[in-house]
Amino acid sequence: MNHRSFVAASAAVLFAALVAAAVPLRAQIIEQVLVRVNGEIVSKSDFEKRQINALRGRPEFANTNPSSLELQKAIAELTPDLILEAVDELLLIQRGRELNYTLGDAQFKSIVDEIKKNNNLTDEAQFQAALKQEGMTEADLRRDIERNMLINQVQNVEVTQKLAVTDEEARAYYEAHRTEFTTPSEVMLREILIEVPATSRGINAAQDDEAKAKAEEIRQRLIKGEPFPRLAAEVSASPSKANGGLIGPIHMDELAPQLQELLNKLKVGDVADVIRTTRGYQVLKLESRTEMKNRSFEEARNDIGRRVIESKSRSAMQAYLDELRGQANIDFRNAELKRAYDQALAKRQKAAAAPPQ
């Protein structure tokens, strides 16, 4: 099967499945084998299921003609990564079986109970109806859960748990990512907004002057000691009046530079000069301020270790898969799919060889 016919056939299958909203395609004939991995197969229907799942979140293809160039292009773009993913998963599942990992009945029941709880499925009939809607049986669900369990267990035991972070690595990460461990300065403010009426003809100058004068009067009353919450409730046009004018906490770096400059001149408890906003005149009081804080290396040590492990695990996982792949017998029955697999593998290896950002 050449590239064009392979993609076109996939498009036709995907189109029918997406329109019908049926995830799996239950073949009633002998499965067409796309690739064998140590004797186990990735079938055409299994791979089509992967393609369908990959496109389900893209509603632009829901009513697309199967001969659409856009649909065929999308399939061609996602196929390399999907076939590499399918082979990788099968290698990890096989390794999990070699290590005698299994999904016990009690464990499966616990997972199913959690699924029912999270999806508000109060009885067995609702659960079975939900499975049927997804085109699945309980056996299919158990198979999928077990496959995911085997993959996660192998990744955790064979890769993640064997990783360690040296003090030198942790300190190097900290120095290169200091901003990640910086808590920005925050402020709590109180506001009163004196609104300037606006019409299709614009703003009336007299009304603008009147609003500004009222805001100045309010500011003076606040400076003389009148309670901000009471005045906000009485005269403010902002929704914050219901909370005594209180707004925040707000990161200083999220504010406009001019407002940052204004607030930086204030002490806690000060009332700022009246400022013009798009809606009118605003009176602000600096209620509280927390200064920017840099977490020390010692304070951030646990977070640093977790982040370095996450970074190292990606490359370690690829190396582990390369090892499994080197020991495996992978036999493609479709030349175009083999080229797609080689393309995705080369892209991954190139990314792994690139220096870290």
C-alpha beads as a LAMMPS data file, in Angstrom:
LAMMPS data file: protein, C-alpha beads

357 atoms
356 bonds

1 atom types
1 bond types

-500.0 500.0 xlo xhi
-500.0 500.0 ylo yhi
-500.0 500.0 zlo zhi

Masses

1 110.0

Atoms # bond

1 1 1 0.000 0.000 0.000
2 1 1 1.548 3.328 -1.012
3 1 1 1.534 6.496 1.076
4 1 1 -1.446 8.093 -0.651
5 1 1 -3.686 5.049 -0.431
6 1 1 -2.643 4.360 3.188
7 1 1 -3.546 7.888 4.280
8 1 1 -6.743 7.959 2.216
9 1 1 -7.892 4.649 3.697
10 1 1 -7.160 5.920 7.179
11 1 1 -9.099 9.096 6.450
12 1 1 -12.135 7.138 5.348
13 1 1 -12.087 4.970 8.471
14 1 1 -11.513 7.920 10.778
15 1 1 -14.245 9.968 9.170
16 1 1 -16.799 7.223 9.616
17 1 1 -15.757 6.636 13.204
18 1 1 -15.722 10.299 14.178
19 1 1 -19.142 10.935 12.718
20 1 1 -20.538 7.842 14.439
21 1 1 -18.698 8.749 17.687
22 1 1 -17.635 5.134 18.021
23 1 1 -14.107 4.744 19.305
24 1 1 -13.113 1.140 18.543
25 1 1 -13.708 -0.616 15.235
26 1 1 -14.622 -4.226 15.946
27 1 1 -13.302 -6.204 12.994
28 1 1 -15.183 -9.408 12.292
29 1 1 -12.472 -10.703 10.004
30 1 1 -8.869 -11.719 10.602
31 1 1 -6.898 -8.686 11.771
32 1 1 -4.515 -7.024 9.353
33 1 1 -1.103 -6.958 11.013
34 1 1 0.855 -3.701 10.710
35 1 1 3.841 -4.632 12.879
36 1 1 4.978 -7.495 15.096
37 1 1 6.955 -6.729 18.238
38 1 1 8.514 -9.889 19.676
39 1 1 5.640 -11.820 18.136
40 1 1 2.849 -9.563 19.456
41 1 1 0.995 -7.490 16.896
42 1 1 -0.151 -3.936 16.390
43 1 1 -3.241 -4.483 14.256
44 1 1 -4.803 -2.147 11.750
45 1 1 -7.930 -1.721 13.875
46 1 1 -5.881 -1.009 17.026
47 1 1 -3.861 1.607 15.190
48 1 1 -6.977 3.185 13.702
49 1 1 -8.318 3.450 17.257
50 1 1 -5.212 5.422 18.208
51 1 1 -5.698 7.739 15.258
52 1 1 -9.346 8.278 16.143
53 1 1 -8.511 9.065 19.775
54 1 1 -5.849 11.519 18.635
55 1 1 -8.392 13.394 16.503
56 1 1 -11.340 13.291 18.891
57 1 1 -10.253 16.527 20.508
58 1 1 -10.176 18.321 17.182
59 1 1 -13.799 19.206 16.354
60 1 1 -12.815 20.773 13.029
61 1 1 -12.709 17.245 11.590
62 1 1 -16.096 16.086 12.901
63 1 1 -17.920 16.730 9.620
64 1 1 -14.977 16.561 7.245
65 1 1 -15.162 14.650 4.003
66 1 1 -12.836 11.605 4.117
67 1 1 -11.144 12.784 0.924
68 1 1 -10.419 16.164 2.501
69 1 1 -6.804 17.199 2.104
70 1 1 -6.894 18.734 5.588
71 1 1 -7.943 15.433 7.178
72 1 1 -5.373 13.454 5.227
73 1 1 -2.677 15.970 6.173
74 1 1 -3.624 15.705 9.864
75 1 1 -3.438 11.907 9.705
76 1 1 -0.072 12.010 7.947
77 1 1 1.285 14.398 10.587
78 1 1 0.180 12.394 13.619
79 1 1 0.927 8.898 12.275
80 1 1 4.730 8.842 12.870
81 1 1 4.444 9.685 16.569
82 1 1 1.496 7.337 17.026
83 1 1 3.223 4.285 15.542
84 1 1 6.355 4.969 17.605
85 1 1 4.158 5.305 20.689
86 1 1 2.385 2.016 19.882
87 1 1 5.671 0.105 19.598
88 1 1 7.093 1.719 22.751
89 1 1 4.019 0.808 24.760
90 1 1 4.149 -2.790 23.604
91 1 1 7.829 -3.044 24.571
92 1 1 7.057 -1.710 28.071
93 1 1 4.045 -4.008 28.487
94 1 1 6.141 -7.014 27.519
95 1 1 8.823 -5.971 29.999
96 1 1 6.197 -5.625 32.713
97 1 1 5.047 -9.176 32.102
98 1 1 8.653 -10.390 32.255
99 1 1 8.867 -8.780 35.708
100 1 1 5.623 -10.556 36.709
101 1 1 3.585 -7.396 37.234
102 1 1 -0.149 -8.117 37.186
103 1 1 -3.442 -6.373 37.862
104 1 1 -5.221 -8.245 40.649
105 1 1 -8.992 -8.565 40.949
106 1 1 -9.112 -6.423 44.089
107 1 1 -7.009 -3.715 42.436
108 1 1 -9.216 -3.724 39.348
109 1 1 -12.373 -3.501 41.476
110 1 1 -10.917 -0.548 43.389
111 1 1 -10.154 1.290 40.145
112 1 1 -13.614 0.563 38.739
113 1 1 -15.227 1.831 41.956
114 1 1 -13.228 5.059 41.613
115 1 1 -14.331 5.400 37.969
116 1 1 -17.960 4.969 38.993
117 1 1 -17.590 7.532 41.779
118 1 1 -15.874 10.129 39.602
119 1 1 -18.487 9.777 36.849
120 1 1 -21.548 9.622 39.166
121 1 1 -22.429 6.096 38.032
122 1 1 -24.539 4.992 40.961
123 1 1 -25.345 1.434 39.875
124 1 1 -24.033 -1.365 37.697
125 1 1 -26.553 -0.708 34.946
126 1 1 -25.314 2.860 34.506
127 1 1 -21.720 1.623 34.450
128 1 1 -22.453 -0.958 31.763
129 1 1 -24.378 1.627 29.726
130 1 1 -21.418 3.989 29.919
131 1 1 -19.074 1.249 28.719
132 1 1 -21.426 0.442 25.846
133 1 1 -21.561 4.114 24.859
134 1 1 -17.765 4.060 24.560
135 1 1 -17.897 0.863 22.498
136 1 1 -16.199 -1.107 25.279
137 1 1 -16.800 -4.193 27.376
138 1 1 -15.593 -4.653 30.938
139 1 1 -12.899 -6.959 29.575
140 1 1 -11.718 -4.163 27.263
141 1 1 -11.581 -1.770 30.216
142 1 1 -9.574 -4.224 32.299
143 1 1 -7.159 -4.776 29.412
144 1 1 -6.607 -1.025 29.010
145 1 1 -6.145 -0.474 32.755
146 1 1 -3.707 -3.364 32.987
147 1 1 -1.687 -2.111 30.042
148 1 1 -1.419 1.349 31.632
149 1 1 -0.501 -0.195 34.980
150 1 1 2.285 -2.283 33.432
151 1 1 3.680 0.735 31.569
152 1 1 3.639 2.970 34.657
153 1 1 5.126 0.282 36.895
154 1 1 8.000 -0.392 34.519
155 1 1 8.714 3.324 34.121
156 1 1 8.703 3.837 37.872
157 1 1 10.732 0.795 38.952
158 1 1 13.099 0.420 36.013
159 1 1 13.776 4.101 35.389
160 1 1 12.557 6.730 37.861
161 1 1 13.506 4.940 41.095
162 1 1 17.040 4.398 39.798
163 1 1 17.666 8.095 39.266
164 1 1 19.472 10.278 41.768
165 1 1 20.299 13.955 41.975
166 1 1 23.753 15.012 43.079
167 1 1 24.313 18.181 45.057
168 1 1 26.228 19.617 42.085
169 1 1 23.289 18.961 39.739
170 1 1 20.829 20.509 42.175
171 1 1 22.923 23.641 42.652
172 1 1 23.480 24.010 38.907
173 1 1 19.706 23.819 38.338
174 1 1 19.081 26.376 41.075
175 1 1 21.549 28.853 39.595
176 1 1 20.095 28.437 36.104
177 1 1 16.456 28.772 37.245
178 1 1 16.535 31.279 40.101
179 1 1 13.373 33.027 38.911
180 1 1 11.419 29.805 39.480
181 1 1 12.163 30.132 43.192
182 1 1 11.295 33.810 43.511
183 1 1 8.022 34.904 45.077
184 1 1 7.067 38.277 43.571
185 1 1 6.027 41.236 45.673
186 1 1 2.291 41.350 46.357
187 1 1 -0.012 44.137 47.447
188 1 1 -3.483 44.362 48.925
189 1 1 -5.322 47.536 47.983
190 1 1 -8.556 49.296 48.763
191 1 1 -10.244 51.281 46.032
192 1 1 -13.028 53.764 45.575
193 1 1 -14.149 54.531 42.040
194 1 1 -16.006 57.725 41.203
195 1 1 -17.478 56.995 37.803
196 1 1 -17.666 59.554 34.980
197 1 1 -20.823 59.090 32.877
198 1 1 -20.081 58.328 29.222
199 1 1 -22.462 58.639 26.269
200 1 1 -22.248 58.070 22.539
201 1 1 -21.099 61.693 22.280
202 1 1 -18.236 61.076 24.681
203 1 1 -17.596 62.540 28.133
204 1 1 -19.064 65.802 29.389
205 1 1 -16.236 68.032 30.655
206 1 1 -18.330 69.423 33.509
207 1 1 -19.243 65.927 34.711
208 1 1 -15.593 64.900 34.472
209 1 1 -14.550 67.867 36.636
210 1 1 -17.317 67.101 39.106
211 1 1 -16.210 63.454 39.442
212 1 1 -12.582 64.476 39.938
213 1 1 -13.548 66.990 42.627
214 1 1 -15.616 64.357 44.424
215 1 1 -12.703 61.903 44.310
216 1 1 -10.382 64.544 45.765
217 1 1 -12.895 65.209 48.522
218 1 1 -13.123 61.481 49.315
219 1 1 -9.326 61.256 49.484
220 1 1 -9.169 64.095 52.004
221 1 1 -11.850 62.483 54.152
222 1 1 -9.837 59.234 54.143
223 1 1 -6.642 61.046 55.110
224 1 1 -8.510 62.631 58.023
225 1 1 -9.413 59.181 59.266
226 1 1 -12.835 58.212 57.945
227 1 1 -13.084 54.408 57.515
228 1 1 -12.305 53.298 53.974
229 1 1 -14.812 50.373 53.983
230 1 1 -17.672 52.680 54.971
231 1 1 -16.891 55.293 52.308
232 1 1 -16.394 52.607 49.666
233 1 1 -19.796 51.127 50.469
234 1 1 -21.404 54.584 50.280
235 1 1 -19.898 56.103 47.127
236 1 1 -17.800 53.642 45.094
237 1 1 -18.995 52.520 41.649
238 1 1 -16.713 49.465 41.706
239 1 1 -18.011 45.955 42.536
240 1 1 -15.344 45.834 45.256
241 1 1 -17.571 48.148 47.347
242 1 1 -19.279 45.006 48.636
243 1 1 -15.964 44.041 50.224
244 1 1 -15.091 47.439 51.620
245 1 1 -13.164 48.286 48.456
246 1 1 -10.650 45.504 49.105
247 1 1 -8.830 44.044 46.066
248 1 1 -5.960 41.587 45.915
249 1 1 -3.567 40.123 46.612
250 1 1 -2.051 41.321 43.340
251 1 1 1.433 40.582 42.049
252 1 1 3.209 43.861 41.507
253 1 1 4.621 42.672 38.186
254 1 1 1.062 42.233 36.902
255 1 1 0.317 45.955 37.290
256 1 1 0.970 48.682 34.742
257 1 1 4.406 50.306 35.166
258 1 1 2.872 53.672 36.067
259 1 1 0.803 52.087 38.836
260 1 1 3.821 50.155 40.121
261 1 1 5.723 53.437 40.322
262 1 1 2.874 55.077 42.217
263 1 1 2.551 52.224 44.742
264 1 1 6.288 51.956 45.287
265 1 1 6.212 55.503 46.719
266 1 1 3.580 54.591 49.305
267 1 1 3.920 53.210 52.782
268 1 1 1.369 50.725 54.071
269 1 1 -1.702 52.703 55.114
270 1 1 -1.056 55.616 52.721
271 1 1 -3.754 56.887 50.362
272 1 1 -2.461 57.582 46.849
273 1 1 -3.160 60.658 44.777
274 1 1 -6.347 60.450 42.721
275 1 1 -5.742 58.737 39.385
276 1 1 -7.742 58.738 36.153
277 1 1 -8.960 55.390 34.837
278 1 1 -11.054 54.478 31.809
279 1 1 -14.222 54.581 33.943
280 1 1 -13.532 57.614 36.074
281 1 1 -11.382 58.632 39.048
282 1 1 -9.912 56.116 41.463
283 1 1 -8.733 56.536 45.046
284 1 1 -6.341 53.797 46.224
285 1 1 -5.050 52.885 49.652
286 1 1 -2.096 50.541 50.162
287 1 1 -3.510 48.041 52.643
288 1 1 -0.518 45.697 52.822
289 1 1 2.630 44.724 50.957
290 1 1 4.770 41.600 50.924
291 1 1 8.226 42.087 49.530
292 1 1 9.736 39.943 46.797
293 1 1 11.372 36.878 48.325
294 1 1 14.019 34.578 46.908
295 1 1 13.850 31.051 48.302
296 1 1 17.267 29.862 49.336
297 1 1 18.790 26.711 47.886
298 1 1 18.104 24.872 51.133
299 1 1 14.466 26.003 51.201
300 1 1 13.944 24.918 47.593
301 1 1 15.970 21.692 47.761
302 1 1 12.989 19.298 47.572
303 1 1 11.423 21.139 44.640
304 1 1 14.767 21.261 42.852
305 1 1 15.268 17.528 43.279
306 1 1 11.801 16.776 41.905
307 1 1 12.306 18.991 38.864
308 1 1 15.752 17.581 38.091
309 1 1 14.414 14.028 38.380
310 1 1 11.572 14.895 36.000
311 1 1 14.072 16.296 33.518
312 1 1 16.456 13.349 33.839
313 1 1 13.653 10.790 33.632
314 1 1 12.701 11.878 30.130
315 1 1 16.145 11.182 28.696
316 1 1 16.579 8.090 30.896
317 1 1 13.254 6.753 29.642
318 1 1 14.303 7.221 26.026
319 1 1 17.591 5.427 26.725
320 1 1 15.689 2.580 28.386
321 1 1 13.349 2.273 25.411
322 1 1 16.312 2.287 23.047
323 1 1 17.743 -0.621 25.046
324 1 1 14.482 -2.571 24.842
325 1 1 14.219 -1.762 21.139
326 1 1 17.745 -3.007 20.528
327 1 1 16.879 -6.361 22.083
328 1 1 13.519 -6.692 20.333
329 1 1 12.442 -8.247 17.062
330 1 1 10.349 -5.545 15.370
331 1 1 8.902 -6.643 12.021
332 1 1 6.892 -4.121 10.011
333 1 1 4.391 -5.420 7.459
334 1 1 3.719 -1.988 5.980
335 1 1 6.611 -0.129 4.363
336 1 1 4.999 3.303 4.629
337 1 1 4.358 2.831 8.324
338 1 1 7.961 1.705 8.799
339 1 1 9.163 4.955 7.209
340 1 1 6.852 6.926 9.526
341 1 1 8.248 5.024 12.530
342 1 1 11.842 5.717 11.468
343 1 1 10.990 9.393 10.977
344 1 1 9.569 9.749 14.502
345 1 1 12.474 7.824 16.028
346 1 1 15.033 10.025 14.264
347 1 1 13.219 13.159 15.474
348 1 1 13.232 11.874 19.056
349 1 1 16.923 10.996 18.941
350 1 1 17.764 14.409 17.525
351 1 1 15.802 16.088 20.327
352 1 1 17.555 13.944 22.930
353 1 1 20.951 14.908 21.540
354 1 1 20.174 18.627 21.627
355 1 1 21.641 20.587 24.568
356 1 1 19.117 21.314 27.370
357 1 1 17.392 24.680 27.253

Bonds

1 1 1 2
2 1 2 3
3 1 3 4
4 1 4 5
5 1 5 6
6 1 6 7
7 1 7 8
8 1 8 9
9 1 9 10
10 1 10 11
11 1 11 12
12 1 12 13
13 1 13 14
14 1 14 15
15 1 15 16
16 1 16 17
17 1 17 18
18 1 18 19
19 1 19 20
20 1 20 21
21 1 21 22
22 1 22 23
23 1 23 24
24 1 24 25
25 1 25 26
26 1 26 27
27 1 27 28
28 1 28 29
29 1 29 30
30 1 30 31
31 1 31 32
32 1 32 33
33 1 33 34
34 1 34 35
35 1 35 36
36 1 36 37
37 1 37 38
38 1 38 39
39 1 39 40
40 1 40 41
41 1 41 42
42 1 42 43
43 1 43 44
44 1 44 45
45 1 45 46
46 1 46 47
47 1 47 48
48 1 48 49
49 1 49 50
50 1 50 51
51 1 51 52
52 1 52 53
53 1 53 54
54 1 54 55
55 1 55 56
56 1 56 57
57 1 57 58
58 1 58 59
59 1 59 60
60 1 60 61
61 1 61 62
62 1 62 63
63 1 63 64
64 1 64 65
65 1 65 66
66 1 66 67
67 1 67 68
68 1 68 69
69 1 69 70
70 1 70 71
71 1 71 72
72 1 72 73
73 1 73 74
74 1 74 75
75 1 75 76
76 1 76 77
77 1 77 78
78 1 78 79
79 1 79 80
80 1 80 81
81 1 81 82
82 1 82 83
83 1 83 84
84 1 84 85
85 1 85 86
86 1 86 87
87 1 87 88
88 1 88 89
89 1 89 90
90 1 90 91
91 1 91 92
92 1 92 93
93 1 93 94
94 1 94 95
95 1 95 96
96 1 96 97
97 1 97 98
98 1 98 99
99 1 99 100
100 1 100 101
101 1 101 102
102 1 102 103
103 1 103 104
104 1 104 105
105 1 105 106
106 1 106 107
107 1 107 108
108 1 108 109
109 1 109 110
110 1 110 111
111 1 111 112
112 1 112 113
113 1 113 114
114 1 114 115
115 1 115 116
116 1 116 117
117 1 117 118
118 1 118 119
119 1 119 120
120 1 120 121
121 1 121 122
122 1 122 123
123 1 123 124
124 1 124 125
125 1 125 126
126 1 126 127
127 1 127 128
128 1 128 129
129 1 129 130
130 1 130 131
131 1 131 132
132 1 132 133
133 1 133 134
134 1 134 135
135 1 135 136
136 1 136 137
137 1 137 138
138 1 138 139
139 1 139 140
140 1 140 141
141 1 141 142
142 1 142 143
143 1 143 144
144 1 144 145
145 1 145 146
146 1 146 147
147 1 147 148
148 1 148 149
149 1 149 150
150 1 150 151
151 1 151 152
152 1 152 153
153 1 153 154
154 1 154 155
155 1 155 156
156 1 156 157
157 1 157 158
158 1 158 159
159 1 159 160
160 1 160 161
161 1 161 162
162 1 162 163
163 1 163 164
164 1 164 165
165 1 165 166
166 1 166 167
167 1 167 168
168 1 168 169
169 1 169 170
170 1 170 171
171 1 171 172
172 1 172 173
173 1 173 174
174 1 174 175
175 1 175 176
176 1 176 177
177 1 177 178
178 1 178 179
179 1 179 180
180 1 180 181
181 1 181 182
182 1 182 183
183 1 183 184
184 1 184 185
185 1 185 186
186 1 186 187
187 1 187 188
188 1 188 189
189 1 189 190
190 1 190 191
191 1 191 192
192 1 192 193
193 1 193 194
194 1 194 195
195 1 195 196
196 1 196 197
197 1 197 198
198 1 198 199
199 1 199 200
200 1 200 201
201 1 201 202
202 1 202 203
203 1 203 204
204 1 204 205
205 1 205 206
206 1 206 207
207 1 207 208
208 1 208 209
209 1 209 210
210 1 210 211
211 1 211 212
212 1 212 213
213 1 213 214
214 1 214 215
215 1 215 216
216 1 216 217
217 1 217 218
218 1 218 219
219 1 219 220
220 1 220 221
221 1 221 222
222 1 222 223
223 1 223 224
224 1 224 225
225 1 225 226
226 1 226 227
227 1 227 228
228 1 228 229
229 1 229 230
230 1 230 231
231 1 231 232
232 1 232 233
233 1 233 234
234 1 234 235
235 1 235 236
236 1 236 237
237 1 237 238
238 1 238 239
239 1 239 240
240 1 240 241
241 1 241 242
242 1 242 243
243 1 243 244
244 1 244 245
245 1 245 246
246 1 246 247
247 1 247 248
248 1 248 249
249 1 249 250
250 1 250 251
251 1 251 252
252 1 252 253
253 1 253 254
254 1 254 255
255 1 255 256
256 1 256 257
257 1 257 258
258 1 258 259
259 1 259 260
260 1 260 261
261 1 261 262
262 1 262 263
263 1 263 264
264 1 264 265
265 1 265 266
266 1 266 267
267 1 267 268
268 1 268 269
269 1 269 270
270 1 270 271
271 1 271 272
272 1 272 273
273 1 273 274
274 1 274 275
275 1 275 276
276 1 276 277
277 1 277 278
278 1 278 279
279 1 279 280
280 1 280 281
281 1 281 282
282 1 282 283
283 1 283 284
284 1 284 285
285 1 285 286
286 1 286 287
287 1 287 288
288 1 288 289
289 1 289 290
290 1 290 291
291 1 291 292
292 1 292 293
293 1 293 294
294 1 294 295
295 1 295 296
296 1 296 297
297 1 297 298
298 1 298 299
299 1 299 300
300 1 300 301
301 1 301 302
302 1 302 303
303 1 303 304
304 1 304 305
305 1 305 306
306 1 306 307
307 1 307 308
308 1 308 309
309 1 309 310
310 1 310 311
311 1 311 312
312 1 312 313
313 1 313 314
314 1 314 315
315 1 315 316
316 1 316 317
317 1 317 318
318 1 318 319
319 1 319 320
320 1 320 321
321 1 321 322
322 1 322 323
323 1 323 324
324 1 324 325
325 1 325 326
326 1 326 327
327 1 327 328
328 1 328 329
329 1 329 330
330 1 330 331
331 1 331 332
332 1 332 333
333 1 333 334
334 1 334 335
335 1 335 336
336 1 336 337
337 1 337 338
338 1 338 339
339 1 339 340
340 1 340 341
341 1 341 342
342 1 342 343
343 1 343 344
344 1 344 345
345 1 345 346
346 1 346 347
347 1 347 348
348 1 348 349
349 1 349 350
350 1 350 351
351 1 351 352
352 1 352 353
353 1 353 354
354 1 354 355
355 1 355 356
356 1 356 357
